[in-house]
Amino acid sequence: METMLFWLIFFTPGWTLTDGSETEQDFMWHLRKVPRIVSDKTFHLSSPTFEADAATATRGGCGIECQRELPAPGLSELEDHLSYETVFENGTRTLTRVKVQDLVLEPTPNTTARRAPVRRKRQVYGTDSRFSISDKRFLTHFPFSTAVKLSTGCSGILVSPRHVLTAAHCVHDGRDYVRGSQKLRVGLLKMRKKGRGQKRRGAKRSRREADGGARGEGPEESPRGTAGARGRSAASGRGGRVAEARPSFQWTRVRSTHVPTGWASAGRDGAALDYDYALLELKRAHRKKYMDLGVSPTVKKLPGGMIHFSGFDDDRADQLVYRFCSVSDESSDLLYQYCDAESGSTGSGVYLRLKDPDKKNWKRKIIAIYSGHQWVDVHGVRKDYNVAVRITPLKYAQICLWIHGSDASCAYG
């Protein structure tokens, strides 16, 4: 039944969830010209201490109603928030000031979040609608293969041969970089066969995994705990015949990390949930298919109002978990929804599947980053949501600049 459902959702041409009111135009990516973000000046900063506690949830927001009453930010404020810190694997750090060009300021409300209590409970609402992906036909193929795990305990998504997009709080708590982020690693799922000649090396690898593989200190870890060891024993017991392939992580070091100052200065200026995103540059390129960025449409332009994302929820022992749900509300920078999710899935890329207007092919793009569970104020009532940070035209331009090093490839999103 699960396999049939996935085939229907992901591989039936043109099939999507809809209420019947949408037209073909509503199912298309509409490219728009985005503002230009150009690097201005870069300064060297003192090295961070890497002493912050790794966060599994973000601070709360002031709420949808509150956000709509805040004044729109001016150009200078936007440039301050979109400037960014870069921390390198050797512990050095820089601050890059940016200039925003070709920006049309619209009278839309700012959604900069204010502090509020965080409920540290389950983030599953009612019946758990998540799907654990175990079939290797899905696990190691697009789009599920774009999901990655961070050694700090979060998830992320591949956005280029060398870059991973994730939530900023997975590496920085708004005051300092979290413990372990200087030696940050990214785990890519792969299917690994076990057979003769691997028992001795496998035993050493198992000890390394037990000592620190989950922190990214070993080259790989088994997503099923001791299942990898059982698989090796079974293979050896059959005279070295190759056993069935099992999913495991291949860990890659991170060369550098970009965090917008809208988040990195949160300890001084108040938490800015709008800027809870970061980009990681890998030390070596991967060979997997990655997912392109897209500017987030309004909720009315989401087919069926639905979004999708996959990540490594803490309560499912390194299984890749997929979910989809409808969006309940939105602000100019955030999506409010009830997609079932647990800690560990934060940093996942939220994506849509729409038609490419030129090629008429269906294409998935990342339109938001899952940030976590929040309490928000709605018309004076405290409500809880799972929240995702939208990729706005400005954020698209910034992340594109991080990926390419210049804005030459970032004119349309």
Residue pairs with C-beta under 8 A, 6 or more apart in sequence:
2 131
2 135
3 135
5 131
6 131
6 135
6 138
8 15
9 15
9 324
10 138
10 143
13 362
14 362
16 27
16 303
16 304
16 306
16 353
17 303
17 304
17 306
17 324
18 303
18 304
19 304
22 303
22 304
24 355
26 301
26 303
27 303
27 354
27 355
28 354
28 355
28 356
28 357
29 294
29 354
29 355
29 356
29 357
29 363
29 365
30 297
30 357
31 357
31 412
31 413
32 295
32 393
32 412
32 413
33 102
33 411
33 412
34 295
34 393
34 394
34 396
34 397
34 410
34 411
34 412
34 413
35 100
35 101
35 102
35 103
35 104
35 393
35 394
35 397
36 100
36 101
36 102
36 397
36 407
36 410
36 411
37 82
37 98
37 99
37 100
37 101
37 394
37 397
37 398
37 401
37 407
37 410
38 98
38 99
38 101
38 401
38 407
39 96
39 97
39 98
39 401
40 96
40 97
40 98
40 99
41 96
41 97
42 94
42 95
42 96
42 97
43 94
43 95
43 96
43 97
44 92
44 93
44 94
45 85
45 93
45 94
45 95
46 93
47 91
47 92
47 93
48 87
48 91
48 93
48 176
48 177
48 182
49 176
49 177
50 91
50 176
50 177
50 178
50 179
50 180
50 181
50 182
51 176
51 179
52 172
52 173
52 175
52 176
52 177
52 178
52 179
53 173
53 178
53 179
54 152
54 153
54 170
54 178
54 179
54 180
55 169
55 170
55 173
55 178
56 153
56 154
56 314
56 343
56 344
56 346
56 372
57 118
57 120
57 343
57 346
57 372
57 373
58 118
58 167
58 169
58 271
58 273
58 276
58 346
58 371
58 372
58 374
58 387
59 113
59 115
59 116
59 118
59 174
59 271
59 273
60 113
60 115
60 116
60 117
60 118
60 374
60 375
60 376
61 67
61 111
61 113
61 114
61 116
61 273
61 334
61 374
61 376
61 387
62 70
62 113
62 114
62 116
62 376
62 377
63 116
63 376
63 377
63 378
64 329
64 331
64 336
64 376
64 377
64 378
65 377
65 378
65 379
65 380
66 114
66 376
66 377
67 109
67 110
67 111
67 112
67 113
67 331
67 332
67 334
68 109
68 331
69 109
70 109
70 110
70 111
70 112
71 110
72 105
72 106
72 107
72 108
72 109
72 110
73 81
73 110
73 112
74 105
75 100
75 103
75 105
78 100
78 103
78 394
79 97
79 98
79 99
79 100
80 261
80 262
81 260
81 261
81 262
81 272
81 274
81 275
82 98
82 100
82 260
82 261
82 262
82 394
82 398
83 95
83 96
83 97
83 98
83 260
83 261
84 95
84 96
84 98
84 258
84 259
84 260
84 261
84 264
84 398
84 402
85 93
85 94
85 95
85 96
85 258
85 259
85 261
85 264
86 93
86 94
86 96
86 256
86 257
86 258
87 93
87 177
87 181
87 182
87 256
87 257
87 259
88 255
88 256
89 182
89 183
89 253
89 254
89 255
89 256
89 283
91 182
95 261
98 398
98 401
100 394
103 394
108 332
109 331
109 332
110 274
110 332
110 333
111 273
111 274
111 331
111 332
111 333
111 334
112 262
112 270
112 272
112 273
112 274
113 271
113 272
113 273
113 274
114 270
114 271
115 270
115 271
116 374
116 375
116 376
116 377
117 375
118 373
118 374
118 375
119 373
119 375
119 384
122 342
123 340
123 341
123 342
123 343
123 372
123 373
123 386
124 130
124 340
124 341
124 342
125 338
125 340
128 340
129 323
129 325
129 340
130 313
130 316
130 321
130 322
130 323
130 340
130 341
131 321
131 322
131 323
132 316
132 319
132 320
132 321
133 139
133 144
133 310
133 319
133 320
133 321
133 322
134 247
134 319
136 191
136 245
136 247
138 144
139 145
139 189
139 191
139 247
139 320
140 189
140 190
140 191
140 247
142 289
142 291
143 291
143 310
143 351
143 364
144 310
144 320
144 322
145 189
145 288
145 289
146 157
146 158
146 288
146 289
146 290
146 291
146 349
147 155
147 156
147 157
147 189
147 310
147 311
147 312
147 320
147 348
147 349
148 155
148 156
148 157
148 158
148 164
148 186
148 187
148 188
148 189
149 155
149 156
149 186
149 187
149 249
149 312
149 318
150 156
150 164
150 166
150 170
150 171
150 184
150 185
150 186
150 187
150 216
150 280
150 347
151 180
151 183
151 184
151 185
151 186
151 187
151 214
151 215
151 216
151 217
151 251
152 170
152 171
152 178
152 180
152 181
152 184
153 170
153 314
153 343
153 344
154 166
154 167
154 170
154 344
154 346
154 347
155 166
155 310
155 311
155 312
155 344
155 345
155 346
155 347
155 348
155 370
156 164
156 165
156 166
156 170
156 186
156 280
156 347
156 348
156 349
157 164
157 165
157 166
157 290
157 291
157 347
157 348
157 349
157 351
157 366
158 164
158 188
158 286
158 288
158 289
158 290
158 291
159 165
159 279
159 290
159 291
159 292
159 293
159 349
159 366
159 399
159 403
160 290
160 403
161 285
161 286
161 287
161 290
162 281
162 282
162 284
162 285
162 286
163 279
163 280
163 281
163 282
163 290
163 402
163 403
164 186
164 254
164 279
164 280
164 282
165 277
165 278
165 279
165 280
165 293
165 347
165 349
165 366
165 369
165 399
166 277
166 278
166 279
166 280
166 347
166 369
167 276
167 277
167 278
167 346
167 347
167 369
167 370
167 371
167 372
167 389
168 259
168 260
168 263
168 264
168 275
168 276
168 277
168 278
169 263
169 276
169 346
169 371
169 372
170 178
170 278
170 346
170 347
171 177
171 178
171 181
171 184
171 257
171 259
171 278
171 280
172 178
172 181
172 259
172 263
172 264
172 278
173 267
174 263
174 264
174 265
174 266
174 267
174 271
175 266
175 267
176 267
177 257
180 215
180 216
181 257
183 216
183 217
183 253
184 216
184 253
184 254
184 257
184 280
185 216
185 217
185 251
185 252
185 253
185 254
186 216
186 251
186 252
186 254
186 280
186 282
187 216
187 221
187 249
187 250
187 251
187 252
188 249
188 250
188 251
188 252
188 286
188 288
189 223
189 247
189 248
189 249
189 250
189 320
190 247
190 248
190 249
190 250
191 245
191 246
191 247
191 248
192 220
192 245
192 246
192 247
192 248
193 242
193 243
193 244
193 245
194 202
194 228
194 231
194 232
194 235
194 242
194 243
194 246
195 235
195 240
195 241
195 242
195 243
196 235
196 236
196 239
196 240
196 241
197 240
198 232
198 235
199 232
199 233
199 236
202 228
202 229
202 232
203 229
203 232
205 218
205 219
205 220
206 222
206 226
206 228
206 229
208 217
208 218
208 219
209 218
209 220
209 221
209 222
209 228
211 217
211 218
212 218
213 220
213 221
213 249
213 251
214 221
216 251
218 251
219 250
219 251
220 248
220 249
220 250
220 251
221 248
221 249
221 251
221 318
222 228
222 229
222 246
222 248
222 318
223 247
223 248
223 249
223 317
223 318
223 319
224 246
224 247
224 317
224 318
225 317
227 246
228 246
228 248
231 243
231 244
231 246
232 243
234 243
235 241
235 242
235 243
247 320
249 318
252 282
252 283
252 284
252 286
253 282
253 283
253 284
254 280
254 281
254 282
254 283
255 281
255 282
255 283
256 280
256 281
257 278
257 279
257 280
257 281
258 278
258 279
258 280
258 281
258 402
259 278
260 275
260 277
260 278
260 398
262 272
262 274
262 275
263 272
263 275
263 276
263 277
263 278
265 272
266 272
266 275
273 333
273 334
273 371
273 374
273 387
273 389
274 333
274 334
274 389
275 389
276 369
276 371
276 389
277 369
277 389
277 395
277 399
279 399
279 402
279 403
291 349
291 351
291 364
291 365
291 366
292 363
292 364
292 365
292 366
293 365
293 366
293 391
293 396
293 399
293 400
293 413
294 351
294 352
294 365
294 366
294 367
294 391
294 396
294 413
295 367
295 391
295 392
295 393
295 396
295 413
296 335
296 367
296 368
296 390
296 391
296 392
297 352
297 367
298 330
299 305
299 327
299 329
299 330
299 335
302 327
302 352
303 352
303 353
303 354
304 326
305 326
305 327
306 324
306 325
306 326
306 327
307 324
307 325
307 326
307 327
307 335
307 337
307 339
307 350
307 351
307 352
307 367
307 368
307 388
308 322
308 323
308 324
308 350
308 351
308 352
308 353
309 322
309 323
309 324
309 339
309 345
309 348
309 349
309 350
309 351
309 370
309 388
310 320
310 321
310 322
310 323
310 348
311 320
311 321
311 341
311 344
311 345
311 346
311 347
311 348
311 370
312 318
312 319
312 320
312 321
312 344
312 345
313 319
313 321
313 341
313 342
313 343
313 344
313 345
314 342
314 343
314 344
315 342
315 344
316 342
321 345
323 339
323 340
323 341
324 339
325 337
325 338
325 339
325 340
326 337
327 335
327 336
327 337
328 336
328 337
328 338
328 385
329 336
329 378
329 385
330 336
330 390
332 390
332 392
333 389
333 390
333 392
334 371
334 387
334 388
334 389
334 390
335 350
335 368
335 387
335 388
335 390
336 376
336 385
336 386
336 387
337 385
337 386
337 387
337 388
338 385
338 386
339 370
339 386
341 348
341 370
341 372
341 373
341 386
343 372
345 370
346 370
346 371
346 372
347 369
347 370
348 369
348 370
349 366
349 368
349 369
349 370
350 366
350 367
350 368
350 369
350 370
350 388
351 364
351 365
351 366
351 367
352 364
352 365
352 367
353 362
353 363
353 364
354 362
354 363
354 365
355 361
355 362
355 363
356 362
356 363
366 391
367 390
367 391
368 388
368 389
368 390
368 391
369 388
369 389
369 391
370 386
370 387
370 388
371 387
371 388
371 389
372 386
372 387
373 384
373 385
373 386
373 387
374 384
374 385
374 386
374 387
375 382
375 383
375 384
376 382
376 383
376 384
376 385
376 387
377 383
389 395
391 399
391 413
393 413
396 410
396 413
397 407
397 410
397 413
400 407
400 409
400 410
400 413
401 407
401 410
404 410
